[in-house]
């Protein structure tokens, strides 16, 4: 007969895990909504009623990347959309998506997208011309190097 593990608070471990996942989902939804606001791990952890370390570990376990990485990915995705429009400078886009450092923004953008924001702005305008916005978002969604699969067959 199996015995359920009990957490320090006296609740079954499975119930605690579901509760943690629900709180993590609320935080992820908050990041999706408030990506342009100044968000830090400590504040997000407080919102989930967790310590910063536990929150970061659980978030990465649940979603495959750190809370900061997830936030920056959302910001870069929004930046890509703004750059495709072509009416804002790279600096304006940087600040519009909530980044306070143009250098950090450009570095992270290049890591995720593969080209610097200025190059992306120039290339994306031509590549998505005439394409509905909903399709352009899917086609241009960033793929991290670790997610891209390399085919050994040619």
Kinemage of the C-alpha trace (Angstrom):
@kinemage 1
@onewidth
@group {chain A} dominant
@subgroup {mainchain}
@vectorlist {calphas} color= white
{ca unk a 1} P 0.000 0.000 0.000
{ca unk a 2} L 1.515 3.328 -1.111
{ca unk a 3} L 1.658 6.233 1.277
{ca unk a 4} L 1.476 9.783 -0.125
{ca unk a 5} L 4.369 12.024 0.796
{ca unk a 6} L 3.464 14.803 3.202
{ca unk a 7} L 5.014 18.268 2.889
{ca unk a 8} L 6.274 20.372 5.798
{ca unk a 9} L 2.912 22.155 5.901
{ca unk a 10} L 1.072 18.878 6.382
{ca unk a 11} L -0.543 18.793 2.924
{ca unk a 12} L -0.067 15.887 0.537
{ca unk a 13} L 2.811 16.488 -1.897
{ca unk a 14} L 0.600 16.031 -4.986
{ca unk a 15} L -1.816 18.730 -3.776
{ca unk a 16} L 1.103 21.053 -3.018
{ca unk a 17} L 2.518 20.475 -6.531
{ca unk a 18} L -0.836 21.383 -8.125
{ca unk a 19} L -1.070 24.468 -5.956
{ca unk a 20} L 2.469 25.499 -6.984
{ca unk a 21} L 1.647 24.949 -10.664
{ca unk a 22} L -1.474 27.100 -10.396
{ca unk a 23} L 0.540 29.896 -8.780
{ca unk a 24} L 3.268 29.569 -11.419
{ca unk a 25} L 0.668 29.781 -14.181
{ca unk a 26} L -0.728 32.981 -12.665
{ca unk a 27} L 2.775 34.453 -12.568
{ca unk a 28} L 3.417 33.396 -16.176
{ca unk a 29} L 0.138 35.039 -17.203
{ca unk a 30} L 1.192 38.188 -15.325
{ca unk a 31} L 4.492 38.227 -17.236
{ca unk a 32} L 2.588 37.841 -20.509
{ca unk a 33} L 0.336 40.806 -19.616
{ca unk a 34} L 2.859 43.097 -17.927
{ca unk a 35} L 6.036 42.350 -19.912
{ca unk a 36} L 6.657 46.086 -20.486
{ca unk a 37} L 6.541 46.855 -16.751
{ca unk a 38} L 9.591 46.608 -14.501
{ca unk a 39} L 9.359 43.039 -13.185
{ca unk a 40} L 11.919 41.296 -11.028
{ca unk a 41} L 12.158 37.743 -9.729
{ca unk a 42} L 11.699 38.775 -6.087
{ca unk a 43} L 8.433 40.599 -6.819
{ca unk a 44} L 7.153 37.723 -8.965
{ca unk a 45} L 8.092 35.229 -6.239
{ca unk a 46} L 6.220 37.286 -3.616
{ca unk a 47} L 3.170 37.192 -5.877
{ca unk a 48} L 3.427 33.402 -5.937
{ca unk a 49} L 3.993 33.223 -2.155
{ca unk a 50} L 7.370 31.537 -2.646
{ca unk a 51} L 10.955 32.384 -1.908
{ca unk a 52} L 12.871 33.727 -4.913
{ca unk a 53} L 15.084 30.629 -5.113
{ca unk a 54} L 12.209 28.143 -4.867
{ca unk a 55} L 10.157 30.170 -7.343
{ca unk a 56} L 13.002 30.260 -9.890
{ca unk a 57} L 13.643 26.514 -9.588
{ca unk a 58} L 9.957 25.626 -9.873
{ca unk a 59} L 9.378 28.007 -12.790
{ca unk a 60} L 12.303 26.534 -14.716
{ca unk a 61} L 11.132 23.009 -13.949
{ca unk a 62} L 7.592 23.817 -15.152
{ca unk a 63} L 8.389 25.967 -18.211
{ca unk a 64} L 11.924 25.040 -19.251
{ca unk a 65} L 13.471 28.472 -18.714
{ca unk a 66} L 14.086 30.897 -15.899
{ca unk a 67} L 11.509 33.585 -15.091
{ca unk a 68} L 13.922 36.235 -16.415
{ca unk a 69} L 14.490 34.227 -19.618
{ca unk a 70} L 10.738 33.857 -20.108
{ca unk a 71} L 10.206 37.598 -19.560
{ca unk a 72} L 12.936 38.508 -22.028
{ca unk a 73} L 11.517 36.102 -24.621
{ca unk a 74} L 8.097 37.804 -24.338
{ca unk a 75} L 9.766 41.207 -24.663
{ca unk a 76} L 11.746 40.114 -27.723
{ca unk a 77} L 8.631 38.657 -29.376
{ca unk a 78} L 6.836 41.974 -28.890
{ca unk a 79} L 9.907 43.853 -30.099
{ca unk a 80} L 9.913 41.758 -33.263
{ca unk a 81} L 6.332 42.823 -33.975
{ca unk a 82} L 7.158 46.492 -33.376
{ca unk a 83} L 10.267 46.296 -35.560
{ca unk a 84} L 8.256 44.692 -38.390
{ca unk a 85} L 5.976 47.745 -38.378
{ca unk a 86} L 9.023 49.858 -39.165
{ca unk a 87} L 7.803 53.129 -37.652
{ca unk a 88} L 9.907 53.012 -34.453
{ca unk a 89} L 13.660 53.104 -33.990
{ca unk a 90} L 15.433 50.228 -32.265
{ca unk a 91} L 15.915 52.423 -29.172
{ca unk a 92} L 12.208 53.306 -29.057
{ca unk a 93} L 11.293 49.628 -29.370
{ca unk a 94} L 13.760 48.716 -26.612
{ca unk a 95} L 12.080 51.064 -24.140
{ca unk a 96} L 8.549 50.279 -25.367
{ca unk a 97} L 8.932 46.599 -24.430
{ca unk a 98} L 10.262 47.361 -20.956
{ca unk a 99} L 14.015 47.025 -21.401
{ca unk a 100} L 16.104 49.710 -19.753
{ca unk a 101} L 19.410 48.842 -21.420
{ca unk a 102} L 19.827 49.017 -25.183
{ca unk a 103} L 22.941 46.827 -24.938
{ca unk a 104} L 21.178 44.047 -23.013
{ca unk a 105} L 18.190 44.270 -25.344
{ca unk a 106} L 20.364 44.025 -28.470
{ca unk a 107} L 22.407 41.140 -27.060
{ca unk a 108} L 19.345 39.125 -26.028
{ca unk a 109} L 17.561 39.925 -29.301
{ca unk a 110} L 20.558 38.675 -31.286
{ca unk a 111} L 20.779 35.504 -29.154
{ca unk a 112} L 17.110 34.635 -29.705
{ca unk a 113} L 16.550 35.830 -33.262
{ca unk a 114} L 19.980 35.334 -34.788
{ca unk a 115} L 20.445 38.874 -36.098
{ca unk a 116} L 20.705 42.274 -34.385
{ca unk a 117} L 17.477 44.298 -34.076
{ca unk a 118} L 18.551 46.845 -36.693
{ca unk a 119} L 19.179 44.095 -39.249
{ca unk a 120} L 15.918 42.351 -38.315
{ca unk a 121} L 14.005 45.623 -38.783
{ca unk a 122} L 15.419 46.038 -42.277
{ca unk a 123} L 14.892 42.397 -43.350
{ca unk a 124} L 11.500 41.812 -41.709
{ca unk a 125} L 9.770 44.666 -43.467
{ca unk a 126} L 10.381 42.975 -46.833
{ca unk a 127} L 9.884 39.392 -45.638
{ca unk a 128} L 6.435 39.974 -44.135
{ca unk a 129} L 5.084 42.482 -46.660
{ca unk a 130} L 1.496 41.591 -47.513
{ca unk a 131} L 1.345 38.877 -44.860
{ca unk a 132} L -1.486 39.020 -42.282
{ca unk a 133} L -0.163 39.993 -38.836
{ca unk a 134} L -1.367 36.742 -37.237
{ca unk a 135} L 0.667 34.713 -39.744
{ca unk a 136} L 3.708 36.991 -39.486
{ca unk a 137} L 3.800 36.445 -35.713
{ca unk a 138} L 3.931 32.655 -36.132
{ca unk a 139} L 6.439 32.724 -38.981
{ca unk a 140} L 8.819 35.071 -37.187
{ca unk a 141} L 8.541 33.606 -33.653
{ca unk a 142} L 12.051 33.245 -32.198
{ca unk a 143} L 13.488 29.766 -31.762
{ca unk a 144} L 16.365 29.354 -29.360
{ca unk a 145} L 19.348 27.385 -30.595
{ca unk a 146} L 18.754 24.669 -28.013
{ca unk a 147} L 15.210 24.196 -29.315
{ca unk a 148} L 16.060 23.959 -32.982
{ca unk a 149} L 16.602 20.413 -34.152
{ca unk a 150} L 19.396 19.767 -36.588
{ca unk a 151} L 18.542 17.142 -39.142
{ca unk a 152} L 21.401 14.758 -39.889
{ca unk a 153} L 19.709 13.677 -43.114
{ca unk a 154} L 20.185 15.733 -46.246
